[in-house]
Amino acid sequence: MSGPFWPGDGQMVRPARSFPKPHGKPRTDDRRVFSGIIFINRNGLR
C-alpha cells in the first residue's frame, strides 16, 4: 500500500471549485478528505 497523498496548494485549486460551500457547521479540512479519496482509489478499497 502507498503512503498518504497530500496535495499542494496548486493542486487543490481546481477540485476546490467543486466542493460545497460551508453552511453553519464547521467543515473538515478539504485537503484531508481529498487525500482520503485518493488513498481509497489508489488501493482499490471499497
C-alpha positions as CSV (number, residue, x, y, z in Angstrom):
1,M,0.0,0.0,0.0
2,S,1.1,3.5,-0.7
3,G,1.6,6.3,1.8
4,P,-0.7,9.3,2.3
5,F,-1.1,11.7,-0.6
6,W,-1.2,15.4,0.5
7,P,-2.0,17.7,-2.4
8,G,-0.2,21.0,-2.6
9,D,-1.9,24.4,-2.8
10,G,-1.6,24.5,-6.6
11,Q,-3.2,21.0,-6.9
12,M,-6.2,22.0,-4.7
13,V,-7.3,25.0,-6.9
14,R,-9.3,23.0,-9.5
15,P,-11.0,20.5,-7.2
16,A,-11.8,23.2,-4.6
17,R,-14.3,24.8,-7.0
18,S,-16.4,21.6,-6.8
19,F,-16.6,21.5,-3.0
20,P,-19.8,22.6,-1.4
21,K,-19.9,26.0,0.4
22,P,-19.9,25.9,4.2
23,H,-23.3,26.2,6.0
24,G,-23.1,26.8,9.7
25,K,-21.4,23.6,10.8
26,P,-17.5,23.7,10.8
27,R,-16.2,21.7,7.9
28,T,-13.4,19.1,7.9
29,D,-10.3,20.2,6.0
30,D,-11.0,19.6,2.3
31,R,-7.3,18.6,1.7
32,R,-7.7,15.7,4.3
33,V,-11.0,14.5,2.7
34,F,-9.4,14.7,-0.8
35,S,-6.4,12.8,0.4
36,G,-8.7,10.0,1.7
37,I,-10.5,9.7,-1.6
38,I,-7.2,9.4,-3.5
39,F,-6.0,6.7,-1.0
40,I,-9.1,4.6,-1.4
41,N,-8.9,4.8,-5.2
42,R,-5.2,4.0,-5.3
43,N,-5.5,0.9,-3.1
44,G,-8.7,-0.4,-4.7
45,L,-10.7,-0.3,-1.4
46,R,-14.4,0.0,-1.2
